Amino acid sequence: MAKARVRKEEEIKGILDKLAKSKAVVFATQKGVSVHDMQALRRDLRKEDAELQTIKKTLLKRAMSEKGIEADVSAFDGTIGLAFSYGDEVAAARIVVTFAKQHEGMAIAGGILENSVVSSESMKALAALPGKQELRGHVVRAMQGPIRGFAGVLAANLRSLVYVLNAVKGSKP
């Protein structure tokens, strides 16, 4: 039984809202992946402020054209899963790529980054990047290095003074 027109329009509106809120979207084809595995993927995505929604290609094409994004969704095989990443741009791509490596039926078909369509290779490259928190950690470590070195130099001078004073103290009765 076909979906009613109103329900299809509501689904397109929901996709448009999610496209507006998301920082990155991963397109994934899913053939032969069990419901249990898909639930595990959805659970992993939710932990990273992302979500997965399955949509028909025709509805995705209409939503993309309304959003002004040009994409050839007819080239995708089977049903399309859209992984929306709301917090970290890399999170959804990383989780879906990892899932696709473990399940043969899942394949990355491309994605949207900054309102432009990118290839599946670009999404896989994005997934290889470190996440936002990890990058912040790298920056903090890089800023901390010179400060730690300076503090070490200052402490070495004081330590040397203490050694000299202890030596003088030890030599006098």
Solvent accessible surface area in square Angstrom, and as a share of the most:
residue,aa,sasa,rsa
1,M,244,1.09
2,A,85,0.66
3,K,66,0.28
4,A,66,0.51
5,R,175,0.64
6,V,99,0.57
7,R,147,0.54
8,K,57,0.24
9,E,76,0.34
10,E,111,0.50
11,E,35,0.16
12,I,5,0.02
13,K,133,0.56
14,G,27,0.26
15,I,0,0.00
16,L,39,0.19
17,D,74,0.38
18,K,44,0.19
19,L,10,0.05
20,A,72,0.55
21,K,136,0.58
22,S,17,0.11
23,K,87,0.37
24,A,2,0.01
25,V,2,0.01
26,V,1,0.00
27,F,1,0.00
28,A,0,0.00
29,T,17,0.10
30,Q,31,0.14
31,K,112,0.48
32,G,87,0.84
33,V,27,0.15
34,S,55,0.36
35,V,112,0.64
36,H,130,0.58
37,D,37,0.19
38,M,15,0.07
39,Q,93,0.41
40,A,32,0.25
41,L,0,0.00
42,R,70,0.25
43,R,117,0.43
44,D,62,0.32
45,L,0,0.00
46,R,155,0.57
47,K,155,0.66
48,E,73,0.33
49,D,82,0.43
50,A,3,0.03
51,E,52,0.23
52,L,12,0.06
53,Q,36,0.16
54,T,48,0.28
55,I,3,0.02
56,K,111,0.47
57,K,65,0.27
58,T,90,0.52
59,L,6,0.03
60,L,1,0.00
61,K,116,0.49
62,R,102,0.37
63,A,0,0.00
64,M,3,0.01
65,S,74,0.48
66,E,103,0.46
67,K,65,0.28
68,G,59,0.57
69,I,9,0.05
70,E,151,0.68
71,A,28,0.22
72,D,100,0.52
73,V,2,0.01
74,S,78,0.50
75,A,80,0.62
76,F,30,0.13
77,D,88,0.46
78,G,34,0.32
79,T,57,0.33
80,I,0,0.00
81,G,0,0.00
82,L,0,0.00
83,A,1,0.01
84,F,0,0.00
85,S,0,0.00
86,Y,45,0.17
87,G,25,0.24
88,D,24,0.12
89,E,55,0.25
90,V,11,0.07
91,A,0,0.00
92,A,1,0.00
93,A,0,0.00
94,R,80,0.29
95,I,24,0.12
96,V,0,0.00
97,V,17,0.10
98,T,65,0.38
99,F,16,0.07
100,A,20,0.16
101,K,165,0.70
102,Q,129,0.57
103,H,45,0.20
104,E,181,0.81
105,G,24,0.23
106,M,6,0.03
107,A,49,0.38
108,I,15,0.08
109,A,27,0.21
110,G,2,0.02
111,G,0,0.00
112,I,8,0.04
113,L,47,0.24
114,E,151,0.68
115,N,99,0.51
116,S,57,0.37
117,V,62,0.35
118,V,34,0.19
119,S,57,0.37
120,S,23,0.15
121,E,123,0.55
122,S,50,0.33
123,M,1,0.00
124,K,102,0.43
125,A,62,0.48
126,L,21,0.11
127,A,10,0.08
128,A,87,0.67
129,L,93,0.46
130,P,43,0.27
131,G,10,0.10
132,K,68,0.29
133,Q,134,0.60
134,E,97,0.43
135,L,89,0.44
136,R,138,0.51
137,G,25,0.24
138,H,83,0.37
139,V,86,0.49
140,V,86,0.50
141,R,143,0.52
142,A,73,0.56
143,M,127,0.57
144,Q,79,0.35
145,G,38,0.36
146,P,95,0.60
147,I,120,0.61
148,R,157,0.57
149,G,41,0.39
150,F,133,0.56
151,A,55,0.43
152,G,36,0.35
153,V,93,0.54
154,L,90,0.45
155,A,42,0.33
156,A,39,0.31
157,N,98,0.50
158,L,117,0.58
159,R,120,0.44
160,S,61,0.39
161,L,96,0.48
162,V,79,0.45
163,Y,139,0.53
164,V,87,0.50
165,L,104,0.52
166,N,85,0.44
167,A,67,0.52
168,V,72,0.42
169,K,154,0.65
170,G,67,0.64
171,S,89,0.57
172,K,139,0.59
173,P,182,1.15
